[in-house]
């Protein structure tokens, strides 16, 4: 060491904590016990095969004081360069598997067959590697200092905690987490001036009040009270020349849109569970144990307004693109007095708002039928009692129709009882087929102008003689007079495959069919019922099987090219207003009479319906029934202007092979008529 230089003190790192003596001198038995255990742990050695395998502590001890001197650190962690000063590297202990790897093996004549690029005389070399598991190295260990409440020393620990909490507070502490970030607090201030209030009084004489009210315009309005025939009068006052705020809001489209959205939100709070059921968000579990087929109807909600009370639900149509939207026509039903035939309505309802309709269309005559277009779903065709046909665009909030039928070209003044949209795959045209009470079958084409282009297709005539099919009773045959030579066309349907072919049901119980491409040409006629036919519906699973319902209290299922029905369903003594196939189950049919709704299952029985449900009051006649697009709900309308949305509960699960179930159900019904069963079997496959 050179003179004048002092030796630097050794570098060390110290960790200070509570001393071991302080812990040992404590009066607490718990602290003394922990200190003794730590000392025993430090003195314990781990011997494996007479070799000391005791792990070293990486962290400083919890008690006491220890200094890590730089010289001791160099003794324990000596670099590899210092250890190889003698030219020899420290050799690790070899395992038994590596004893024979010190000499070079003889690889003469060894060829790697997996590599075809090697030559015959080229040598290959192999290296043998053996992997062994090393001992576990404990990097960090943090023993728990928590005592369970069930332990023997739990009472002692509770007492020590109590003494610690009640000790004289020599230093400042806080009951909060340590080493956490400070939460940034946002400050907000009011950027307005202080509002000063004061009481002001004034004197007004009777003469001043009299003159003031004489200068105001008085407006008295009557508002109908829901579910009641009474009306509430509201009187408002306004200055002369001032604009009425109600008229101004009614002309504002943004106000109507905001009101509609607000009504949807409010209705969702009340009808949330019913809307979830309508959307089929929780379908029934087919694997549950309590499965029972009860064919039950559960009313979710009812569409009704004060304006349409007393107006019968004449027709309904679900939007094909959006199953939440339905158009309902309010008109007449049965023998309605002439005083009640003054006006009609068409409301477009949405399940998001079951209280108020989102579109209201008012007409000067009753509405008889409505239908949505398949190709253009926003277009709605409306048939009226005075013979007019209108096309409305429901996306347009105005009350202006898109097109109206022109009577100057071809006048029709009889009621339009039914209409259907014509859907041709190769033509981009919107056309409607409508049938009227005077026997005319009209086709209307939507053009650029404001009028529909009319085109007569057929004029029905009463059939003379005996028709093929069912025998019509003599009482049912109408009296042939000169003014009644044409039957009433009550319903129309289009063939599901042959789009140009249509079927018409008349009041004399016969069905006429013709083609759009051959106007004024009959293709055939068949006597199917003894009374008027109200509905013709094809099966969704077969283009050759269809049903008809009539006023002779029966539903009949037919197959094309067969003059007799294969299945007949009778309700007893009630005319059937409408009947439709289920879109989800090929063997289920829903029908409606004045008294209730019937659900038929062809797999079970045909003598009586599987279930019959009465809706509303017993004196209210039911008029309309429609399946929803999903097939798990029904719309049922009555003569009082109410439309009930019913969920189908405890129904059979849809079969995997729909047509096969329908075919087997029909074959089982024809067991008693072997001749007809043989003819049906010979027709072969009848599905799509």
PyMOL commands that set and color helices and strands:
alter all, ss='L'
color gray80, all
select helices_A, chain A and resi 20-24+29-43+70-76+80-83+96-101+154-165+206-215+245-250+253-270+272-278+338-341+482-484+658-669+674-682
alter helices_A, ss='H'
color red, helices_A
select strands_A, chain A and resi 12-15+47-48+51-52+66-69+216-224+231-239+296-303+312-318+325-331+344-350+359-363+367-372+379-384+389-393+403-405+416-422+431-436+440-446+451-459+489-494+501-506+510-515+518-527+533-538+545-550+554-559+567-570+578-581+588-592+597-601+611-613+622-627+633-638+643-649
alter strands_A, ss='S'
color yellow, strands_A
deselect
rebuild
show_as cartoon
